[in-house]
């Protein structure tokens, strides 16, 4: 049963998170919610925004605000797009299709993860706005080439190559929840952890009705779609190197983004390889712990990029004010992941729409209070940074 996300009590993303936690089994909620190791970076991705203060222009009449941004020669009506979130179909039936549809209705973009439970063709059909495809090299080069061709034919307008997953990060909550054991389909191994699923009968009924434990239809092996339990070993065998970007770019033949940039040197490499955009990302703090929060890393990368390439950011966005702060620091746009995933987990497409509306309303309110009528006018003059950041 979906939560009532239109309730007066649902006023921010944290409220959607509470509803998602109520509806999901612990292992599924923690898949969305957790980070790597001691989760230092997970916490700081959000808290670092609190160190940035606004400098508003008062007594300025701002009757309307232009929120549109241009990314990769495409115009989006909002300065935030939906980030790739793997296994979204586990949160809600046909999760990727539902999220893409709501992104399109809101006039913004959706990025589909390779680790999707829905076919990429179905996801692209669901949205009337540009959609990007995020690529892992699971199954090797030949499998990736087939997927690239499918994404091209389906009409995805850009490909996003994630470069920060040579191995899965240590997510301790997954170990404690028995995620590996529950996915093993071995009754004896599953038994100690089954109660967390059985106490969520509404989720379980919907999940089974949507096919239960899914394969990944966009990773087509000779034996069929890659199975859920094959992902860990496959990631370690499919490390992306800078040299791989050359053949991926040639095969794709269109706009290409690299996601997972932490430092200025890698931003320069992306420019040297002729890429079109970079995403400052630490994978939602799910890979290497103790890296800086992305908003803290953003100024170094914007400086290194020197206006030669579009710079986007993800990580820690929970409020519209966070979006505005990232734009003030030089990001051309942001990607939001958990913010909409909580909504999807709480109420499917309705929850995604509510998450987008919350963030949009926040951005408009923040812009008006700043006395700025267009996100294109935002710059460092609207914020104060801590001395330690310099």
C-alpha positions, 0 to 999 in steps of 0.5 A: 500500500502506498503512503499518502504523500499529499498529507499536510505532514509531508513537507520535506524530503525527510518526511518522505524518508520516514514514509519509505522506512515504514513501507520497506523491509529493513534491507531494502530501505538500507540499500537506499539509505546507507553508505560505506564503512562508518558513513562519515562521507554519507553524513557530511554530504548533507551537513557540508551544505550547512556551512554555506551561508546566503547573502540575499539582496533585499527589497528586490521584487522577484515576481517569477523565477526562471529555473531552466538550465542548458546542459549538453545543448539540451534545455531542462525546466528545472536545475535538477535532474534525477540521478541513476539509482540501481534496483529501483524496481525493488522499491516499487513496482516498475520503479524506473518507469514510474520515476522517468515518467514523473521526471518528464512530466515535471520537465526535467531529465531522468538518468537510468542505471545499468542496474535497472529492473526495467528494460531501457526501451520501456523507460525511455518510452515513459518520458517525453523529456531527454533521458540519459543512460548510465553505463557499467561495463558489466559482462565485458566490452561486447555486452556493453557495445550491445547495450550502447546500441540499444540505448542509441536506438531507444533515443537516450540523448547522452551516456553517463560512464561511472568511473568510481566502482572498481569494486563495491564499497563496504556497506555494513548495513547490508551485512547486518541485514543479511542481504547476501543471504536473502538473495542466495535463495537458500532457505537455511541461509535466508531463515534468520533474516526473513522476518524483516520481509514478512513484517512488510506484507504490502511491500511483499505482495507488490514485489512478488506481483512485479516478478519478485527478485529481478534480473537486469534486462539491460545486461544481456549475456549469452545465457540471458539477462545478468542475475542479481547475485552476479553483480558483485563479481562482475563489477570487479571484472569490469573496471572502467579506465580512461582508455575505455572512454575512447572506444565507448565514445566512438561506439556511442557517437553522441554526448558523453558524461563521466560520473565520479570525479573527485579531484581537479586532475580528473576533471582535466582528463575528462576534458582531454578525452573530449567529454561533454560533462562531468559529475562531481560525485562520490557515489552517494558516499557508498564507495570510498568513505572519508572522501570530501563531501561533493559540495566541498570538492566542487570549487576545485573541480569548477576551477580546473574545468575552467568553463571548458566542460559542463560541471554537475554535482550529486550527493547530499541534496535534500532541499532546494537551498542545497540546489541553489548553493551548488549552482552558486558554486559553479555547478550548471545543474545537479542530480538528485538520487536519494531525494526522489528514491525515498518518494518512489519507495513511499508511494511510487510515481506519486512519491517521485512527483511529490519529491520533485515538487518539494525541491522545486518549491524550495528552489523558487522560495530560496531564489525569491528570498535571495532577490534573484530571478534566474538560476543563470544569475547565481554566483559566489556573490550570493553565498559566504563560504567558511575560511577553511574551504579556501 
